[in-house]
Amino acid sequence: MPDLSPPVIRVSYLSKRFGAHAVVQDVSFELAAGETLVLLGPSGCGKTTLLKMLNRLIEPDSGTVEINGQNVLSQRPETLRRGIGYVIQQVGLLPHYTVAENVAVVPRLLGHAPAAIEYRTTALLTRLHLPPARYAGQYPHQLSGGQQQRVGLARALAADPPIILLDEPFGALDPLTRASIRREFRELEELRRKTVVLVTHDVTEAFELADRILLLDAGKVQQLGTPRELLFQPNNSFVRSFFAGERLALQLRTLTLGDVFSGDELRRVEAKETEEATVADSNAPARFTTYITVNEALEALTGSQAPTAATFTVAELMAAFGQALQREEDAWKR
Ligand SMILES: Nc1ncnc2c1ncn2[C@@H]1O[C@H](COP(=O)(O)OP(=O)(O)OP(=O)(O)O)[C@@H](O)[C@H]1O
């Protein structure tokens, strides 16, 4: 049976001008429940304007946005926004409220019971590595940028909205903090179930987080597709040149062990891992499954927790990766 449920977000022919400047032009896309769409493109291409039209912080000139099959214009903006989590680069925490009070803002507006709010706040802060005993009573200025960003994310998740919009959520952080928060973000079970639209101009970030990427230039969609499609099957020269500078890094993050090794080779690795797996605790080294990316495998092989079960070396992995790239490029040429 085909799935007849409407997409969670459906955007049709959305356009917006500021004066003579057409900032978003005829943008359409659909997003299924649980999908993460990344809006990517150079500075000023209209990403933030597009994102803000989803929760009516900006009203479009033409086109429609439907959330769960309902036109957003038929709902009061305040009601609509309470059902959609929103995180911005500047975080926007209330300076005179504690961390716990900041997280509780929307659940309070929604009239949730105080005990339920406290339970939820405690759980979220714990999950986001901000132990409540230490951080719940602190004020935003007492936190580092990365910690403030986590509080912003906890606040967006507090009322458990099915949709989360994120505008350059890691933009203000230094590259190392940025990479580690991004990893935590990806592993957060809470977010995996949600429909997410995330704005970034960072291609690595887009490739790590996106199920699909919408690449914009001057307000127009240049390509909408999976990271793999954008990388190996670019629609036009803009798409190709946009990724040219980081091609190798992106290829390493796109191809998985399943792509580079044959089924037999992977079965050998998995059999050895199973044989050697003694305690499966959270400190156990990463396991080499079909789905882990070549980049993750390289990090595991060269890191302090190199899996003893590896049946291949870095050199063998790179050779197999080179061959897989060739196969991939040949396949798209055909
Ligand atoms: N309220 C406004 N009035 C006039 N022009 C605006 C307004 N908001 C945005 N713009 C212009 O629209 C264009 C797109 O802005 P937008 O913030 O959507 O881009 P962006 O892709 O998110 O950029 P960045 O990555 O730099 O944040 C820019 O040229 C910007 O100057």
The ligand as a Gaussian input file, in Angstrom:
#p B3LYP/6-31G(d) Opt

LIG

0 1
 N       13.902000      42.432000       6.305000
 C       14.667000      42.553000       5.242000
 N       14.617000      43.656000       4.466000
 C       15.374000      43.790000       3.352000
 N       16.231000      42.843000       2.918000
 C       16.331000      41.715000       3.624000
 C       15.560000      41.504000       4.825000
 N       15.865000      40.272000       5.315000
 C       16.780000      39.756000       4.481000
 N       17.062000      40.597000       3.481000
 C       17.993000      40.362000       2.358000
 O       17.608000      39.148000       1.746000
 C       18.742000      38.410000       1.326000
 C       18.662000      36.998000       1.901000
 O       18.797000      37.066000       3.308000
 P       18.805000      35.744000       4.194000
 O       19.078000      36.165000       5.582000
 O       17.564000      34.975000       3.930000
 O       20.035000      34.974000       3.570000
 P       20.883000      33.773000       4.137000
 O       21.089000      32.845000       3.001000
 O       20.246000      33.237000       5.369000
 O       22.238000      34.498000       4.490000
 P       23.324000      34.253000       5.655000
 O       23.890000      32.881000       5.424000
 O       24.321000      35.347000       5.410000
 O       22.584000      34.397000       6.952000
 C       19.946000      39.204000       1.788000
 O       20.440000      39.919000       0.680000
 C       19.398000      40.135000       2.833000
 O       20.129000      41.326000       2.873000

